[in-house]
Amino acid sequence: MARIGIGVVGLGMASTPHALSLADLSDRAEVVAAYSPSAARRAAFAARFPLPLATSLDAVLGDPRIAALLVLTPPSSHGELVAAAAAAGKHVLLEKPLETTTARALTMVETAEAAGITLAICLQHRFRPVAEALGAIVAEGRLGTLVSASARLSNWRPQSYYDEPGRGTRARDGGGVLLTQGIHTLDLLIALAGPPVEAIAYATTTPVHQMETEDLVAGAVRFGNGALGTVAATTCAYPGAPDAIELIGTQGTARIEGASLVAAFHDGSTVQIEDGGPGGGAGADPMAFPHQHHRAVLADFLDAVETGRPPRVSGRTALAVHRLIDALLRSAETGRGEPIEG
C-alpha cells in the first residue's frame, strides 16, 4: 500500500512526539512538508528532524502529494486551519483541544463533516495500555454497575511556563488547567464511565501563579447512569504526581495511577497491569513523556484515512469533554450545579 502523504503544520513544543511517531511509522506515512510561519522554528525543527520544509501554508495546502495534515498549532488557530484543510480536501489529525470555545469547536467539527474529511483529535490517554485494559474490564461488566467515577490531575507548572506569550490565556489557549492539561484525564474518564449529565465545581487562580485562567479546580460530577464522582485538577502540585482515575462498581474497584492499573473484584480476583514504559509530563517539563501513545493515535488516524472508518477519537467525540469542562467552569461562576449538554 502506498504511503500517505503528510503535511505537518506547527513546529513548536508539541511537534516532537509527533515527529518521532512519524519516524516510527515511516512505512505508512511520508512527511512531504513541515511548516511553521516562524523561520526560526523551521530551522530548529530541521536541525532535529531531517524532514522537508515548506515556507508557506499555501504550499502545504496546494501540494497534491499531501493527503492529510497534522495540525500542532495553538488552539485559537485550529478552526481556521481545519477549515482551510477541509476546503483543500485534506484529512486532519489535530492536537487537543479542539478550539478555544465549544461553539468554535462545534463549527469546526461541522465544517469537517460537511467536507467529508477525517478529523481525529490527539487525546492519547485513550490509547494507553492501562486505559484499554480498564475499558475492557468495564465492557465485560466485571465491575458490575458503576456507582462512582473520579479523576485527579496533580501537575506542576512553574511561573516561567505561563510567562510564555499567550500561555494560559483565553484568547490563545481558551482556558487553563482543565482545557490544557486536564482534558486528557477527563476525556478518558468519560470514555470509561459514560457521558456526564451535571457538574458542580469551584475554580480559582491561586497565588502560586500569575495568569488569566484557572490553575485549580475541585468539583463533582453526576453521570448518566447515576454514578457520582469527583474531579480535581491543578498545575500547583509541586513537583507533580501521576494522574489518577478510579472506578467503583457493585462488583469491584479499579484504579489507574500513572502507568499502573490495579483492579480488585468481590469474587477475590485481581488485575494488575503496568504500561511498561515511563510516565511523565506532570512536572515542570510538560513534554517529559514517551511518544508511543502518540504513535498509537497516529496509527489509528492512518487506519481511518485508509479505510474510511471514523477515528477512535473524532472531532465530534471530543466535544463531550469540552462540554464537561464548560459545565465545571460555568458552575464555578454561578455557584450551582450545571447541566451538561448531550
Protein Blocks (a to p, Z undefined) as FASTA:
>chain_A
ZZdddddehjafklmmmmmmmmmmmmmbccfbdcdfblklmmmmmmmmccdddfbfklmm
mmmkbmbdcdfbdfklmmmmmmmmmmnopacdddddfblbfklmmmmmmmmmmnopacdd
ddfklmgmklmmmmmmmmnomnopafbdcddddddddfklmmpghiapaklnopaflmmm
mmmmmmmmmmmnopafbdcddddddfkbgcfbdcbdcdddddfkopacdddddfklcgbi
adddddddfkbccddehjbccdddfkopacdddehiacehjlmblklccfklmmmmmmmm
mmmmmnopacfbdfklmmmmmmmmmmmmmmmmnopacdddZZ
